[in-house]
Amino acid sequence: MTSETMTKKEQKQQEVQEAKEQLLKWFVKEGDTVYTVLRSVSSSGMSRTMSLKVANEGRISDLTYWASKVLDYPLVEVNGSRALRVGGCGMDMGFHVVYSLARGLFRDKYEAGQGDVVDAGYSLSQAWL
């Protein structure tokens, strides 16, 4: 099916699938630690922007763009860096973003009973930089 005949919903689903494939092929595997970098907090405290990084093969890679596609979070630029805009407060929003990303990437595997832990959200660890 070409992009000309695809609906917007189908195009969005295809983008999400491509982002998942890129993340799993090049950046993350089960058990990795995803590092969150807080870029800014709104004056009301109700939203924040953050970037996602991962260390693999001696390099630091930026996951922010691909994660924005999987999670459907807005991608913004803050002080020259890509960042996700995340709404909410009252909890560790870095953990929330990484947990949600892990569920998005590994949910199918866990629903099929192939995972080692009970919840796919715990397939990745989170740490702040």
DSSP file with accessible surface (Angstrom, degrees, kcal/mol):
  #  RESIDUE AA STRUCTURE BP1 BP2  ACC     N-H-->O    O-->H-N    N-H-->O    O-->H-N    TCO  KAPPA ALPHA  PHI   PSI    X-CA   Y-CA   Z-CA
    1    1 A M              0   0  164      0, 0.0     2,-0.1     0, 0.0     5,-0.0   0.000 360.0 360.0 360.0 128.7    0.0    0.0    0.0
    2    2 A T    >>  -     0   0   80      1,-0.1     3,-1.0     4,-0.0     4,-0.8  -0.411 360.0-111.2 -84.6 162.4    1.5    3.3   -1.0
    3    3 A S  T 34 S+     0   0   80      1,-0.2     3,-0.1     2,-0.2    -1,-0.1   0.738 115.3  64.8 -65.2 -21.0    1.4    6.4    1.2
    4    4 A E  T 34 S+     0   0  178      1,-0.2    -1,-0.2     0, 0.0     0, 0.0   0.825 108.6  37.5 -70.6 -30.5   -1.0    8.0   -1.3
    5    5 A T  T <4 S+     0   0   90     -3,-1.0     2,-0.2     2,-0.1    -1,-0.2   0.492  96.8 100.8-100.1  -4.0   -3.7    5.4   -0.5
    6    6 A M  S  < S-     0   0   24     -4,-0.8     2,-0.1    -3,-0.1    -3,-0.0  -0.575  70.5-126.3 -82.0 144.1   -3.1    5.1    3.2
    7    7 A T     >  -     0   0   76     -2,-0.2     4,-2.5     1,-0.1     5,-0.2  -0.367  29.3-105.4 -76.9 167.6   -5.3    6.9    5.7
    8    8 A K  H  > S+     0   0  177      1,-0.2     4,-2.4     2,-0.2     5,-0.2   0.887 122.9  53.3 -61.6 -37.5   -3.7    9.2    8.3
    9    9 A K  H  > S+     0   0  149      2,-0.2     4,-2.4     1,-0.2    -1,-0.2   0.920 109.6  47.4 -64.6 -42.5   -4.3    6.6   10.9
   10   10 A E  H  > S+     0   0   68      2,-0.2     4,-2.3     1,-0.2    -2,-0.2   0.897 111.2  51.3 -66.5 -38.7   -2.5    3.9    8.9
   11   11 A Q  H  X S+     0   0   69     -4,-2.5     4,-2.4     2,-0.2    -2,-0.2   0.918 110.2  49.6 -63.1 -42.2    0.4    6.3    8.2
   12   12 A K  H  X S+     0   0   82     -4,-2.4     4,-2.4     2,-0.2    -2,-0.2   0.925 110.8  49.5 -62.3 -45.0    0.6    7.0   12.0
   13   13 A Q  H  X S+     0   0  112     -4,-2.4     4,-2.4     1,-0.2    -1,-0.2   0.896 110.9  50.1 -62.1 -39.1    0.6    3.2   12.7
   14   14 A Q  H  X S+     0   0   84     -4,-2.3     4,-2.6     2,-0.2    -2,-0.2   0.916 109.7  50.6 -66.5 -41.1    3.3    2.7   10.2
   15   15 A E  H  X S+     0   0   81     -4,-2.4     4,-2.4     2,-0.2    -2,-0.2   0.913 111.1  48.8 -61.4 -43.3    5.5    5.5   11.7
   16   16 A V  H  X S+     0   0   33     -4,-2.4     4,-2.5     2,-0.2    -2,-0.2   0.930 111.7  48.9 -63.4 -44.2    5.1    3.9   15.1
   17   17 A Q  H  X S+     0   0   91     -4,-2.4     4,-2.4     1,-0.2    -2,-0.2   0.918 111.7  48.9 -63.0 -42.5    6.0    0.5   13.8
   18   18 A E  H  X S+     0   0   91     -4,-2.6     4,-2.4     2,-0.2    -1,-0.2   0.902 110.6  51.2 -64.0 -39.6    9.1    1.9   12.0
   19   19 A A  H  X S+     0   0    0     -4,-2.4     4,-2.6     2,-0.2    -2,-0.2   0.923 109.8  49.7 -64.4 -42.5   10.2    3.7   15.2
   20   20 A K  H  X S+     0   0   41     -4,-2.5     4,-2.6     1,-0.2     5,-0.2   0.928 111.1  49.6 -60.1 -45.8    9.9    0.6   17.2
   21   21 A E  H  X S+     0   0  104     -4,-2.4     4,-2.3     1,-0.2     5,-0.2   0.916 111.6  48.4 -61.5 -42.0   11.9   -1.4   14.7
   22   22 A Q  H  X>S+     0   0   65     -4,-2.4     4,-2.6     2,-0.2     5,-0.6   0.926 112.3  48.5 -64.2 -45.2   14.7    1.3   14.7
   23   23 A L  I  X>S+     0   0    0     -4,-2.6     5,-2.9     1,-0.2     4,-1.7   0.933 116.0  42.7 -61.3 -45.3   14.8    1.4   18.5
   24   24 A L  I  <5S+     0   0   76     -4,-2.6    -1,-0.2    -5,-0.2    -2,-0.2   0.835 118.1  45.5 -72.9 -30.9   15.0   -2.3   18.8
   25   25 A K  I  <5S+     0   0  148     -4,-2.3    -2,-0.2    -5,-0.2    -1,-0.2   0.917 130.6  14.2 -77.0 -43.1   17.5   -2.8   16.0
   26   26 A W  I  <5S+     0   0  139     -4,-2.6    -3,-0.2    -5,-0.2    -2,-0.2   0.685 130.1  23.2-109.8 -23.3   20.0    0.0   16.8
   27   27 A F  I  <<S+     0   0   40     -4,-1.7     2,-0.4    -5,-0.6    -3,-0.2   0.840 103.4  32.7-120.5 -50.8   19.5    1.4   20.3
   28   28 A V      < +     0   0    6     -5,-2.9     2,-0.3     4,-0.1    -1,-0.3  -0.891  42.2 178.6-124.3 150.2   17.9   -0.7   23.0
   29   29 A K    >   -     0   0  134     -2,-0.4     3,-2.1    -3,-0.1    -4,-0.0  -0.930  51.4 -71.0-136.3 162.7   17.6   -4.3   24.1
   30   30 A E  T 3  S+     0   0   55     -2,-0.3    94,-0.2     1,-0.3     3,-0.1  -0.245 119.8  25.9 -55.1 133.8   15.8   -5.7   27.1
   31   31 A G  T 3  S+     0   0   54     92,-3.6    -1,-0.3     1,-0.3    93,-0.2   0.292  88.8 134.2  95.0  -9.4   17.6   -4.9   30.4
   32   32 A D    <   -     0   0   23     -3,-2.1    93,-2.8    91,-0.2     2,-0.5  -0.289  55.5-121.9 -68.6 159.5   19.3   -1.7   29.1
   33   33 A T  E     -a  125   0A  47     22,-0.2    22,-0.5    91,-0.2     2,-0.5  -0.901  19.1-155.5-102.9 128.4   19.3    1.5   31.2
   34   34 A V  E     -aB 126  54A   0     91,-3.3    93,-1.8    -2,-0.5     2,-0.4  -0.912  11.7-145.3-103.2 127.7   17.7    4.6   29.5
   35   35 A Y  E     -aB 127  53A  72     18,-3.3    18,-2.9    -2,-0.5     2,-0.4  -0.803   8.2-152.1 -97.6 132.6   19.0    7.8   30.9
   36   36 A T  E     -aB 128  52A   0     91,-2.6    93,-2.6    -2,-0.4     2,-0.5  -0.861   4.1-161.6-107.0 138.6   16.7   10.8   31.1
   37   37 A V  E     - B   0  51A  24     14,-2.5    14,-2.3    -2,-0.4     2,-0.5  -0.976  15.6-139.0-120.6 115.3   17.9   14.4   30.9
   38   38 A L  E     + B   0  50A  79     -2,-0.5    12,-0.3    91,-0.5     3,-0.1  -0.628  24.3 175.5 -75.4 121.8   15.6   17.1   32.3
   39   39 A R  E     -     0   0A  75     10,-2.9     2,-0.3    -2,-0.5    11,-0.2   0.822  59.2 -20.2 -96.7 -40.4   15.7   20.1   29.9
   40   40 A S  E     - B   0  49A  46      9,-1.4     9,-2.6    38,-0.0     2,-0.4  -0.984  47.6-142.2-164.0 160.5   13.1   22.4   31.4
   41   41 A V  E     - B   0  48A  66     -2,-0.3     7,-0.2     7,-0.2     5,-0.0  -0.992  32.3-114.3-127.8 136.2   10.0   22.6   33.6
   42   42 A S    >   -     0   0   37      5,-2.7     3,-1.1    -2,-0.4     5,-0.1  -0.249  29.6-110.9 -64.8 158.8    7.0   24.8   32.9
   43   43 A S  T 3  S+     0   0  139      1,-0.3    -1,-0.1     2,-0.1    -2,-0.0   0.831 120.8  51.0 -63.0 -28.6    6.4   27.7   35.4
   44   44 A S  T 3  S-     0   0   84      1,-0.0    -1,-0.3     3,-0.0    -2,-0.0   0.661 106.4-129.7 -80.5 -16.2    3.2   25.9   36.5
   45   45 A G  S <  S+     0   0   22     -3,-1.1    -2,-0.1     2,-0.2    -1,-0.0   0.515  78.8 113.2  80.1   5.5    5.2   22.7   37.1
   46   46 A M  S    S+     0   0  103     43,-0.1    42,-3.4     1,-0.1     2,-0.3   0.521  76.5  27.2 -92.0  -7.0    2.6   20.7   35.1
   47   47 A S  E     - C   0  87A  25     40,-0.3    -5,-2.7    -5,-0.1     2,-0.3  -0.986  61.6-175.7-148.1 159.5    4.8   19.8   32.2
   48   48 A R  E     -BC  41  86A  42     38,-2.4    38,-3.3    -2,-0.3     2,-0.4  -0.965  19.9-130.7-147.6 161.2    8.5   19.2   31.5
   49   49 A T  E     +BC  40  85A   0     -9,-2.6   -10,-2.9    -2,-0.3    -9,-1.4  -0.943  30.6 169.9-116.8 141.1   10.7   18.5   28.6
   50   50 A M  E     -BC  38  84A   0     34,-1.8    34,-3.3    -2,-0.4     2,-0.3  -0.993  24.2-139.0-149.0 153.3   13.3   15.7   28.7
   51   51 A S  E     -B   37   0A   0    -14,-2.3   -14,-2.5    -2,-0.3     2,-0.4  -0.807  16.9-138.3-108.9 154.6   15.7   13.9   26.4
   52   52 A L  E     +B   36   0A   0     -2,-0.3    11,-2.5   -16,-0.2    12,-0.9  -0.954  23.2 176.9-117.1 132.8   16.3   10.1   26.4
   53   53 A K  E     -BD  35  62A  39    -18,-2.9   -18,-3.3    -2,-0.4     2,-0.3  -0.917  10.2-167.1-130.8 156.2   19.8    8.7   26.0
   54   54 A V  E     -BD  34  61A   1      7,-2.1     7,-3.4    -2,-0.3     2,-0.6  -0.994  16.7-137.4-142.8 143.7   21.3    5.2   26.1
   55   55 A A  E     + D   0  60A  51    -22,-0.5     2,-0.3    -2,-0.3     5,-0.2  -0.914  35.8 156.1-101.4 122.3   24.9    4.0   26.3
   56   56 A N  E >   - D   0  59A  24      3,-2.6     3,-1.9    -2,-0.6    -2,-0.1  -0.987  62.0  -2.4-147.3 139.2   25.7    1.1   24.0
   57   57 A E  T 3  S-     0   0  182     -2,-0.3     3,-0.1     1,-0.3    -1,-0.1   0.857 129.2 -54.4  51.5  40.6   29.0   -0.1   22.5
   58   58 A G  T 3  S+     0   0   88      1,-0.2     2,-0.3     0, 0.0    -1,-0.3   0.598 118.5 102.1  75.8  10.3   30.9    2.7   24.1
   59   59 A R  E <   -D   56   0A 142     -3,-1.9    -3,-2.6     2,-0.0     2,-0.6  -0.920  67.8-130.7-125.6 153.5   28.7    5.4   22.6
   60   60 A I  E     -D   55   0A 118     -2,-0.3     2,-0.4    -5,-0.2    -5,-0.2  -0.900  29.9-166.7 -99.9 123.7   25.9    7.6   23.9
   61   61 A S  E     -D   54   0A  13     -7,-3.4    -7,-2.1    -2,-0.6     2,-0.6  -0.892  18.1-128.9-114.3 145.9   22.9    7.5   21.6
   62   62 A D  E     +D   53   0A  57     -2,-0.4    -9,-0.2    -9,-0.2     4,-0.2  -0.809  23.8 176.1 -94.6 121.6   19.9    9.8   21.6
   63   63 A L     >  +     0   0    0    -11,-2.5     4,-2.9    -2,-0.6     5,-0.3   0.429  51.2 104.5 -99.3  -2.2   16.5    8.0   21.6
   64   64 A T  H  > S+     0   0    0    -12,-0.9     4,-2.2     1,-0.2     5,-0.2   0.868  78.5  46.8 -55.6 -48.2   14.4   11.1   21.9
   65   65 A Y  H  > S+     0   0   75      2,-0.2     4,-1.4     1,-0.2    -1,-0.2   0.956 117.1  42.1 -60.7 -50.9   13.2   11.3   18.3
   66   66 A W  H  > S+     0   0   66      1,-0.2     4,-2.1    -4,-0.2    -1,-0.2   0.893 113.3  53.4 -66.5 -38.0   12.2    7.6   18.0
   67   67 A A  H  X S+     0   0    0     -4,-2.9     4,-3.0     1,-0.2     5,-0.3   0.887 103.2  57.5 -64.2 -36.4   10.7    7.6   21.5
   68   68 A S  H  X>S+     0   0    8     -4,-2.2     4,-1.1    -5,-0.3     5,-1.1   0.877 108.1  47.7 -61.7 -35.4    8.5   10.6   20.6
   69   69 A K  H  <5S+     0   0   54     -4,-1.4    -2,-0.2     2,-0.2    -1,-0.2   0.927 114.9  44.0 -69.2 -46.5    7.1    8.5   17.7
   70   70 A V  H  <5S+     0   0   20     -4,-2.1    -2,-0.2     1,-0.2    -1,-0.2   0.917 123.2  36.3 -65.4 -42.6    6.4    5.4   19.8
   71   71 A L  H  <5S-     0   0   28     -4,-3.0    -1,-0.2    -5,-0.2    -2,-0.2   0.569 101.3-129.2 -89.1 -11.1    4.9    7.4   22.7
   72   72 A D  T  <5 +     0   0  105     -4,-1.1    -3,-0.2    -5,-0.3    -4,-0.1   0.888  55.8 149.0  60.0  41.4    3.1   10.0   20.6
   73   73 A Y      < -     0   0   51     -5,-1.1    -1,-0.2    -6,-0.2    13,-0.1  -0.831  55.1 -99.3 -99.6 145.8    4.7   12.9   22.7
   74   74 A P        -     0   0   75      0, 0.0    11,-2.2     0, 0.0     2,-0.5  -0.359  31.7-137.3 -63.7 140.1    5.4   16.2   21.1
   75   75 A L  E     +E   84   0A  65      9,-0.2     2,-0.3    -2,-0.0     9,-0.2  -0.887  31.5 171.3 -99.7 125.4    9.0   16.7   20.0
   76   76 A V  E     -E   83   0A  33      7,-3.0     7,-2.5    -2,-0.5     2,-0.5  -0.837  32.5-119.8-128.8 166.6   10.4   20.1   20.8
   77   77 A E  E     -E   82   0A 154     -2,-0.3     2,-0.5     5,-0.2     5,-0.2  -0.952  27.3-177.6-111.0 126.6   13.8   21.9   20.8
   78   78 A V  E >  S-E   81   0A  20      3,-3.0     3,-1.7    -2,-0.5    -2,-0.0  -0.978  71.5 -24.8-126.0 115.5   15.1   23.2   24.1
   79   79 A N  T 3  S-     0   0  159     -2,-0.5    -1,-0.1     1,-0.3     3,-0.1   0.874 128.3 -47.3  51.2  41.6   18.4   25.1   24.1
   80   80 A G  T 3  S+     0   0   57      1,-0.2     2,-0.4     0, 0.0    -1,-0.3   0.543 119.0 105.3  82.5   6.4   19.5   23.3   21.0
   81   81 A S  E <  S- E   0  78A  35     -3,-1.7    -3,-3.0   -42,-0.0    -1,-0.2  -0.943  72.2-116.1-120.7 143.6   18.6   19.8   22.1
   82   82 A R  E     + E   0  77A 129     -2,-0.4     2,-0.3    -5,-0.2    -5,-0.2  -0.502  43.1 172.7 -69.5 143.9   15.7   17.6   21.1
   83   83 A A  E     - E   0  76A   0     -7,-2.5    -7,-3.0    -2,-0.2     2,-0.4  -0.990  32.3-121.7-152.1 154.1   13.3   16.9   23.9
   84   84 A L  E     -CE  50  75A   0    -34,-3.3   -34,-1.8    -2,-0.3     2,-0.7  -0.791  24.6-134.1 -91.5 139.5    9.9   15.3   24.6
   85   85 A R  E     -C   49   0A 105    -11,-2.2     2,-0.5    -2,-0.4   -36,-0.2  -0.876  28.4-173.3 -94.9 120.0    7.2   17.4   26.1
   86   86 A V  E     -C   48   0A   1    -38,-3.3   -38,-2.4    -2,-0.7     2,-0.3  -0.961  10.8-149.0-119.8 125.3    5.6   15.4   29.0
   87   87 A G  E     +C   47   0A  55     -2,-0.5   -40,-0.3   -40,-0.2     2,-0.1  -0.636  50.9  58.8 -90.4 150.3    2.6   16.6   30.9
   88   88 A G        -     0   0   26    -42,-3.4     2,-0.3    -2,-0.3     5,-0.1  -0.415  47.9-153.0 122.0 164.6    1.9   15.7   34.5
   89   89 A C        +     0   0   65     -2,-0.1     3,-0.1     3,-0.1   -43,-0.1  -0.949  59.1  72.0-159.1 175.0    3.4   16.0   37.9
   90   90 A G  S    S+     0   0   85     -2,-0.3     2,-0.3     1,-0.2   -44,-0.0   0.537  95.2  56.8  87.5   6.0    3.4   14.4   41.3
   91   91 A M  S    S-     0   0  113     -3,-0.0     2,-1.2     0, 0.0    -1,-0.2  -0.945 103.0 -74.2-153.7 172.9    5.5   11.4   40.3
   92   92 A D     >  -     0   0   73     -2,-0.3     4,-2.1     1,-0.2     5,-0.1  -0.625  43.8-172.1 -75.3 100.2    8.9   10.6   38.7
   93   93 A M  H  > S+     0   0    7     -2,-1.2     4,-2.3     1,-0.2    -1,-0.2   0.794  80.8  59.4 -70.9 -26.6    8.1   11.6   35.1
   94   94 A G  H  > S+     0   0    0      2,-0.2     4,-2.2     1,-0.2     5,-0.2   0.941 108.0  45.5 -64.1 -45.9   11.4   10.2   33.9
   95   95 A F  H  > S+     0   0   87      1,-0.2     4,-3.1     2,-0.2     5,-0.3   0.926 111.2  54.0 -60.7 -44.0   10.5    6.8   35.2
   96   96 A H  H  X S+     0   0   53     -4,-2.1     4,-2.6     1,-0.2    -2,-0.2   0.916 109.3  47.2 -57.8 -44.4    7.0    7.2   33.7
   97   97 A V  H  X S+     0   0    0     -4,-2.3     4,-2.4     2,-0.2    -1,-0.2   0.939 115.7  43.7 -65.9 -45.4    8.4    7.9   30.2
   98   98 A V  H  X S+     0   0    2     -4,-2.2     4,-2.8     2,-0.2    -2,-0.2   0.916 113.8  51.0 -68.5 -40.2   10.9    5.0   30.2
   99   99 A Y  H  X S+     0   0   50     -4,-3.1     4,-2.3    -5,-0.2    -2,-0.2   0.943 112.2  47.1 -59.8 -45.8    8.3    2.6   31.6
  100  100 A S  H  X S+     0   0   29     -4,-2.6     4,-2.2    -5,-0.3    -2,-0.2   0.893 111.5  51.2 -64.3 -39.5    5.8    3.7   28.9
  101  101 A L  H  X S+     0   0    0     -4,-2.4     4,-2.3     2,-0.2    -2,-0.2   0.936 109.5  50.0 -62.8 -45.2    8.5    3.3   26.2
  102  102 A A  H  X S+     0   0    0     -4,-2.8     4,-2.9    19,-0.2     5,-0.3   0.915 110.4  50.0 -61.2 -41.9    9.3   -0.2   27.5
  103  103 A R  H  X S+     0   0   77     -4,-2.3     4,-1.5     1,-0.2    -1,-0.2   0.911 111.0  50.0 -62.8 -40.4    5.7   -1.2   27.4
  104  104 A G  H  < S+     0   0   12     -4,-2.2    -2,-0.2     1,-0.2    -1,-0.2   0.875 118.2  38.5 -65.3 -34.8    5.4    0.1   23.9
  105  105 A L  H  < S+     0   0   16     -4,-2.3    -2,-0.2    -5,-0.1    -1,-0.2   0.853 129.3  25.5 -84.3 -37.0    8.4   -1.8   22.7
  106  106 A F  H  X S+     0   0   15     -4,-2.9     4,-1.8    -5,-0.2     3,-0.2   0.383  86.0 103.5-114.5   3.3    8.1   -5.1   24.6
  107  107 A R  H  X S+     0   0   93     -4,-1.5     4,-2.7    -5,-0.3     5,-0.2   0.909  81.3  52.8 -56.0 -46.1    4.3   -5.5   25.3
  108  108 A D  H  > S+     0   0  111      1,-0.2     4,-1.4    -4,-0.2    -1,-0.2   0.910 108.3  51.0 -60.0 -40.8    3.7   -8.1   22.5
  109  109 A K  H  4>S+     0   0   77     -3,-0.2     5,-2.2     1,-0.2     6,-0.4   0.915 113.5  44.6 -62.7 -42.0    6.5  -10.3   23.8
  110  110 A Y  H ><5S+     0   0   29     -4,-1.8     3,-1.5     1,-0.2    -2,-0.2   0.856 108.6  55.3 -75.3 -34.4    5.1  -10.3   27.3
  111  111 A E  H 3<5S+     0   0  139     -4,-2.7    -1,-0.2     1,-0.3    -2,-0.2   0.803 104.8  55.6 -67.2 -25.1    1.5  -10.8   26.3
  112  112 A A  T 3<5S-     0   0   67     -4,-1.4    -1,-0.3    -5,-0.2    -2,-0.2   0.447 119.6-113.8 -84.2   0.1    2.7  -13.9   24.5
  113  113 A G  T < 5S+     0   0   66     -3,-1.5    -3,-0.2    -5,-0.1    -2,-0.1   0.684  85.3 117.0  78.6  19.8    4.3  -15.2   27.8
  114  114 A Q      < +     0   0  130     -5,-2.2    -4,-0.2     2,-0.0     2,-0.1   0.478  47.2 100.5 -98.1  -2.8    7.9  -14.9   26.6
  115  115 A G        -     0   0   22     -6,-0.4     5,-0.0    -5,-0.2     8,-0.0  -0.455  66.9-139.0 -86.5 159.3    9.1  -12.3   29.1
  116  116 A D  S    S+     0   0  150     -2,-0.1     2,-0.2     3,-0.1    -1,-0.1   0.697  85.4  49.0 -87.1 -23.9   11.0  -12.9   32.3
  117  117 A V  S    S-     0   0   66      1,-0.1    -2,-0.1     2,-0.0     3,-0.1  -0.708  87.6-113.0-113.6 170.5    9.1  -10.4   34.4
  118  118 A V  S    S+     0   0  153     -2,-0.2     2,-0.4     1,-0.2    -3,-0.1   0.870  98.8  41.0 -71.6 -36.5    5.4   -9.8   34.9
  119  119 A D    >   -     0   0   35      1,-0.1     3,-1.8    -3,-0.0    -1,-0.2  -0.945  67.7-144.0-123.5 129.7    5.2   -6.4   33.3
  120  120 A A  G >  S+     0   0    2     -2,-0.4     3,-2.0     1,-0.3     4,-0.2   0.759  95.2  75.5 -61.1 -23.9    6.9   -5.3   30.1
  121  121 A G  G >  S+     0   0    1      1,-0.3     3,-0.6     2,-0.1    -1,-0.3   0.749  90.0  56.8 -61.9 -21.7    7.3   -1.8   31.5
  122  122 A Y  G <  S+     0   0  136     -3,-1.8    -1,-0.3     1,-0.2    -2,-0.2   0.273  76.9  96.7 -94.5  13.6   10.1   -3.1   33.7
  123  123 A S  G <  S+     0   0    5     -3,-2.0   -92,-3.6   -24,-0.2     2,-0.4   0.710  86.4  45.5 -73.6 -22.4   12.1   -4.4   30.7
  124  124 A L  S <  S-     0   0   10     -3,-0.6     2,-0.3    -4,-0.2   -91,-0.2  -0.940  78.5-138.9-119.6 147.7   14.2   -1.2   30.7
  125  125 A S  E     -a   33   0A  63    -93,-2.8   -91,-3.3    -2,-0.4     2,-0.4  -0.694  15.5-145.1 -99.0 159.2   15.8    0.6   33.7
  126  126 A Q  E     +a   34   0A  39     -2,-0.3     2,-0.3   -93,-0.2   -91,-0.2  -0.956  19.8 169.9-127.1 141.5   15.7    4.4   34.1
  127  127 A A  E     -a   35   0A  34    -93,-1.8   -91,-2.6    -2,-0.4     2,-0.3  -0.989  29.0-122.4-145.0 147.4   18.3    6.7   35.6
  128  128 A W  E      a   36   0A 101     -2,-0.3   -91,-0.2   -93,-0.2   -93,-0.1  -0.670 360.0 360.0 -87.9 144.7   18.6   10.5   35.6
  129  129 A L              0   0  128    -93,-2.6   -91,-0.5    -2,-0.3    -2,-0.0  -0.838 360.0 360.0-106.8 360.0   21.6   12.4   34.2
